[in-house]
Structures are given as C-alpha cells and as structure tokens.
C-alpha cells in the first residue's frame, strides 16, 4: 500500500489517482482551490452563481426558490443559512430521516427555525428501513445504503412534486476528497452522479427486492424519471463548486444560531463536529478501514493538512491512534437493531476485510500489516 506524500490517503482508496510525484489528486485539487497553479477564480464563480439564482427565483413569490437537503449536520445547516440569509432566496429544507439519527442532530434541525425556513422531514417505513440496513451490511458492507440513497433521492422527488427546479447541495466530493479528473470541476448533481458517486455501492433499488421487500416499498428511493426531471427542469448544484468550501468557517456561522457539537468525537474520529447526525458512523467507518486501509480520522485530518492547519507528521501520529476504532457499545446496539448476533456481525465484517492489507492482532482485532507512515 502506497500513501500520498502530502496527505494520508492510500492508493487503495476507490477513485484516487497518484501522479508521478506521488501526490494524490485530492491534494492537487486543493492546490487549485487555494490559488496555486491553474487556480480557480472564485470571484468569477460567485458571480456565475448569482446569475443562476436570478433565473430560478419565483417571479411572484408564490413558490420556493430552491430546495436545500438538510440532516442536522454543520454543512447542510450552513447551506440553508447561505441560501436564506446570504443569497436572499426562499428555500425549502428537506430531510430524509436517518435510522440512527442522534439527539444532537434532532436538536440541530431546530436551528432551521432560527434561520427561518420551511422544512419537510420525510420518514420511510421503519420496518423496511431496518431490513434495508441489514441487507446493505450483508451485501456491500455498508449499513448506510438506505441513508445514501434516500438523501440523494427524496429531495429530487420533492422538487418534482412541488415543481421546484433548483436543489442546492454541499461540496463536490471529487474536488475535496479525490476522484476522476472529469468530475473534479463538476457543478451538477443529477441521476448520473448519484449512480456513480452517491455511495450506492453498485446496488440498485430493484436489487433490494426479496421475499420481505417489494419494489413498491421502495418508491421513495426511486429517482424521478427523465421525463419528470425534464418537465420541471430539476437541476442540482454543488455550492462548493461556486464558493471555496471551509467547514470550520461554516461551524462558526451555525453556532451563532445555536448549532451544537457532539460531547466528544465518535470512536474512530478526531473531530467533535463531524457526523453529528449518525450514531453508528464509527461502525461504518470501521468497515471502510478494513476494506481500504483508511477511515474517518484520515478523512478529517486530510482536510486540515490541505488547509495548512496540521503537518502530515503530526496527522500520522493521530491517525495511527484513532483510525479504524469503533465502539463496542454501538456494535451491541446495532446488532440488536437489525436482529443479529455479534458473532454474525463479526462474520460479515470479516468477509469484507482486505487480507492483503490486514492481519489478526493478538487481541483478535484486525491490524494493518504495514502501519501508516
């Protein structure tokens, strides 16, 4: 396994690319973002965004100007603020309820009241959700399959139903975290992006149909047809394409409206303001760690490395201590939720372990054969 010379990404990360100098494309994109070679002209993009908004503002004020998907996390809360307060739009906030939503996220959704936006909170049949969570774990090693699909689908369905053509999303993940060169300057989130990058892990909605789940049970997860999208003119835009994305700045703004951090970072994480909306994120990130050799701590540290807030040397020390960790309490609660034993959970987890990268440690847990350096 080879690591980027600037950040902590390994070459085992899906869709990552290293150049001849051993630098990953996420770090190269950060150079452009922060004004090095072939720098992005943020002033030009900001003016472009304002021109776009003018074409979507409701002419008589009797419809919403845009949809902002929100979860209770810092970034989506900031997006609602930006559209309402900064850009003077009339947004409709839309939430797809996450099966493991935390008390902190529920509290933070109330921040939308302080910002002053209308809000739709969509909850899928919890019995079907539980089955989908288990199937996601078993089939692709990601119990958040249903969350991923719901987050990227329900706002589009609301856009069609309410005839609101503009959806404002957050950062472009391929610019911030690496990905194909053709997608790093993409400003649109549509069906194609959802299928390729929306963490569906190759599973379509119809792949989830079985003796317990009918396709009709999944209607809220089925993306609107091309005809419906075209009829309304639904367009999803990445806010982070037009404005330099900086989560730490977003937090400062959200805190003024009462947004709260976690009491402490999740296991396997370094920051107390990341993933405040998902209780079992540590289990999901542990699966990612045993698949690819990096987890949530590395993701978080990489952003701060690229923003010049921490050295790679110091980040390595932190990642070696935290990355891949998970809460045994969360594991027990999750197994009870989906109705399996902890031994069965371990069997499923072990089936996804990349044994080229990992070996059994003396305590029975998995450990990297070649530690991060």
HELIX and SHEET records of a PDB file:
HELIX    1   1 UNK A   25  UNK A   33  1                                   9    
HELIX    2   2 UNK A   42  UNK A   56  1                                  15    
HELIX    3   3 UNK A   74  UNK A   81  1                                   8    
HELIX    4   4 UNK A   82  UNK A   86  3                                   5    
HELIX    5   5 UNK A  103  UNK A  109  1                                   7    
HELIX    6   6 UNK A  111  UNK A  115  1                                   5    
HELIX    7   7 UNK A  126  UNK A  140  1                                  15    
HELIX    8   8 UNK A  145  UNK A  162  1                                  18    
HELIX    9   9 UNK A  173  UNK A  177  1                                   5    
HELIX   10  10 UNK A  181  UNK A  183  5                                   3    
HELIX   11  11 UNK A  191  UNK A  197  1                                   7    
HELIX   12  12 UNK A  205  UNK A  208  5                                   4    
HELIX   13  13 UNK A  215  UNK A  221  5                                   7    
HELIX   14  14 UNK A  226  UNK A  232  1                                   7    
HELIX   15  15 UNK A  239  UNK A  242  1                                   4    
HELIX   16  16 UNK A  247  UNK A  255  1                                   9    
HELIX   17  17 UNK A  281  UNK A  292  1                                  12    
HELIX   18  18 UNK A  296  UNK A  306  1                                  11    
HELIX   19  19 UNK A  312  UNK A  322  1                                  11    
HELIX   20  20 UNK A  328  UNK A  338  1                                  11    
HELIX   21  21 UNK A  342  UNK A  351  1                                  10    
SHEET    1   A 5 UNK A 118  UNK A 122  0                                        
SHEET    2   A 5 UNK A  91  UNK A  96  1                                        
SHEET    3   A 5 UNK A  66  UNK A  69  1                                        
SHEET    4   A 5 UNK A 166  UNK A 169  1                                        
SHEET    5   A 5 UNK A 235  UNK A 238  1                                        
SHEET    1   B 2 UNK A 358  UNK A 360  0                                        
SHEET    2   B 2 UNK A 366  UNK A 368 -1                                        
END                                                                             
